[in-house]
């Protein structure tokens, strides 16, 4: 079995994120990183022989971004790995944040229609600061296209199918996604992993709002109450969503939902850790 197809227990391994752009001839094509994690984690970044990154094959997926992901190999350090589009994680079936394949925020246009924004989800070297946009002109984010779509439907009393137990839109799947969404937002009260996990759960949401949402989630008697608590916290999060994707990826890493994410920086031509305060990748 190839290293890129290891079973579920290896889902917490570090992974690389890079933008995918739509090509007329080849579909979605990634911006290939020029470094591998073995070189970065081996402490030889900037020294030693450079990585020789080549495309190994394309990996078809029935879920996730809806298009084949690229598996690349480093001929210098050995090993192959999958490169993921922004918002997607190993073994994930849906994006953890409302971003498209290029990392642009997806906004809600109408109740059931979304459209991509024209700027990346995180400011800095890759784009302008979203906080420069006045609050009065901001549109709500399209949470329905992400992991949080389950909570959004629950808050509106829209249960998923109870007939298809193993389907992507089943009742059990909705419950699992609501629980994971609450964990990422720090609403489950599981702060026993230390201050880092606690800080990751805040995600820029005001402390009072988080405490109120945590209490509402704890006393919720059903899926609708839990979904409403999640969406209440997200409404505050929506106001400061410049680095939303990074915050959610960091929270999931600290919670053990996936491994440490790394982002390929095309300007600096290097891999950057998303979880900068992680105790261990």
N, C-alpha and C positions, 0 to 999 in steps of 0.2 A: 504493500500500500504506500502511495506517495505521501510525503510528509504533509502536503497541503490538504490531504483528505483524512487526517487522523480523527478518531471518534470524539465524542462529546467531552470526555475528561480533559482534553487538551484545548478546550475553548478558552481557557484563561491564559493562554500564552500571549505574549505581546504581538501586536499586529500593526500593519502600516496602512495609513489612509492617504489617498491621493485623488485629485479631481479626475473625473471621466468626462470627456467631451464627445458629442455626437458627430460621427463621421458619415459622409454619404455612402462610402463604399464598405466600411467595416463595422458600422454600428457605433456603439460606445467604446471609445479607446481611452485608456488611462494615460496620464502624464507619468511616465516611468520614473521611479526614483533611481538615483545614481549611487545609492548606498544601501547596504543591507544591515539588519539588526545585529548580525554576528560581529561586524566590524565596529559598530557603535558601542555595543555592550562589552566588547573586548577591550575597550579603552584605546583603540588605535585610530579613532577618528582624526583625520587630518594628517596621519602618519602612516607609513607602510604602503603596500601596494594598493591602488584603487580598486574598487569593486568593478567587476565585469558583469553587468546586469543584462540578461537576455530573456526574451519571452519564451516560456516553456510550453504552455498551452492555454487554451481558454476553457474555463470551468462553467458549464451550464448549470443554472439554478432554477428550481421551480418557484421559489419564493425570493424574498429580499428585494433587490432593486429592479428585478424583472428583466435583466439582461445578463449575458455571460460575463463573469469576472475573469481577469487575467491572472495567471500564475506565472511568476518570473523566477529565475534562478540566478544565483551569483556564482560564477565560475571561479572566482578568486577564493572565496571562503567556503564554498559548497552549500548545498541546501537550496530548497525552493520554498516560495511562500506566495500567498494570495495577496493582492493589493485591493483594498476595499474603497468604494466611493464614500464621500463624507456622509455621516449619519448612520452607516451600516457597520455592524460588528460581526465577528465570527459566529456562525450558526444562528444569526438573527434572521427573523422572517419579515421584519418591517423596520423602517428607519426609526432611530430613537429620537429624532428631532425633525421638524418640518424643513428639510433642506433638500435640494435637488442633487443630481449627480456631480455638479460642478461646485457644490457647496453654497449655493445661493439660497437665501431664505425663501420659503413658500408662504405666501399670504393668502388669507381667505378673501375671496371676491364676493361670493354669495354664500348661502347656507351650506351648499354642497359642492361649490366650485372653488378651486384654488389656482393660483398662478405664481410662478417664480418671481422673486425680486431681482433687481439688477445688480446687487452687491453681495459679496460673500457674507457668511454668517459670523465671521470673526474679523475684527479690524486689525490694523497693524500693517505688516509688510504686504499683505495680500489684498487690501481694500480699504475704503474709508470707514470712519467710525459711524455706526448706525445711530449713536446717541446724538449726533448732530441734527437728526431729524426731529422737529418739534413733536411733543406728545400728541398734540391735537390733530396732527396729520397722519399719524400712524394707523395702519390697518391691522386688524387682529391676525395673528399667525394661523396658518392652516394646520392646526394640530391634528385634524382628522386623517391626514396622510401618514401619520407617524404612530409610534407605540401608544401615544396618548389618545388616539382615536377611540379606543375601547372605553376610556373614562369619559370622553366627550359624549359618546352615545349613551352611556349609563346615566350621566347627569340629565340627559333629555328623555330618560325612561325608554330607551330603545335597546331591548335585550337582543343578543345575537342568537342564532339558531340553536335550539336544544335538540334538534334531530340529528345533526351531523356532529357527533362527539369529537371527531378528530380533525375537523376542517379548520381552515384558517379563520373563518368567521363563526366559530362555534361558541356556545355558552361557556365552556371550560376555558377556551382561549381568551375570551373577554375577561374572565376572572383573573387569569394569570397575568394578563397585561396590566390590569388595574393594580394588582399587587406589586408588580415590578415598578410601575410608574410612581406609586406611593413610596416605594423604597428609594428611588432616585431623588425624590423631592424631600426625603427625610421625614415622612409623615407616619412611619411605623413605630417610631420611638426606639428603634434599635440602634442606640448610640454607644453600645458597649465596646465597639472596636477602637475607641480612643478619640482624641480631639480631631484628628484628620478626617475620620469618617463623619464626625459631627459637622465640621466645617463644610465638607463636600455636600451634605444634605441641605445646607442653607441656600446655595445656588443664587445668592443675591436677593432672595425674597425677604421682606421685612420680618424681623423676629416675631412680632405680635401676630402677623398673618400666619406665619408658620405654626405658632403655638395653637392658634384657633383652628387651623386646618387639621393639625395633628389630633386635637381633641375631637373634632367632628368626625375624623376618620375612625378613631377608636370607638366612638359610640354609635357609628353607623350600623343600622340593623340589616342592611341589604346592599345590593350592588349599586343602587341609585345613590344612596347616601355616600358610599365610598367614592363613586365617580364624581359627585358634586364637590367633595372635599379636595380631590386632586385638581379639578378644574378651577376651584377657588384660588388655590395656590398658584396655578399657572397664570391666572389673570394678572397677578402681581409680577410674576416672572416675565410676562409679555412686555412689560414696560422697560426692561433693561436686558434685552435679548441679544446684545452685541456679540457676546461670547457664549451664547446659549449652548451651542453644540459642545464646546470644550467642557463646560460645566457639567453637562449631562454625561459625557463620556468619562469624566473624572469621577463623578458620583458612582457610576456603574462599576468602574474599576475598584474603587474603595469598598464597594459592597460585595465584590467578588462575582459580579454577574458576567464579566469578561476580563480579559487581560489588559495590560497597559497599552494604550493606543499611542502611536507615533505618527506624526504628520510629515509628509515630504514638503519641504520648503523650496520651491523652484528658484526663488531669488537668492537665497543663501546657499542653495545647492547642498543641503544637508537635511538629515532627519531631526525633527524637534519633538521632544516628549510632550504630550498633552498634559499628563499628570506630573507637574513639576515638583510636587511635594510628596510624591509617592515614596513609601518606605522601601519598597523593592519592586523593580519592574516585573 
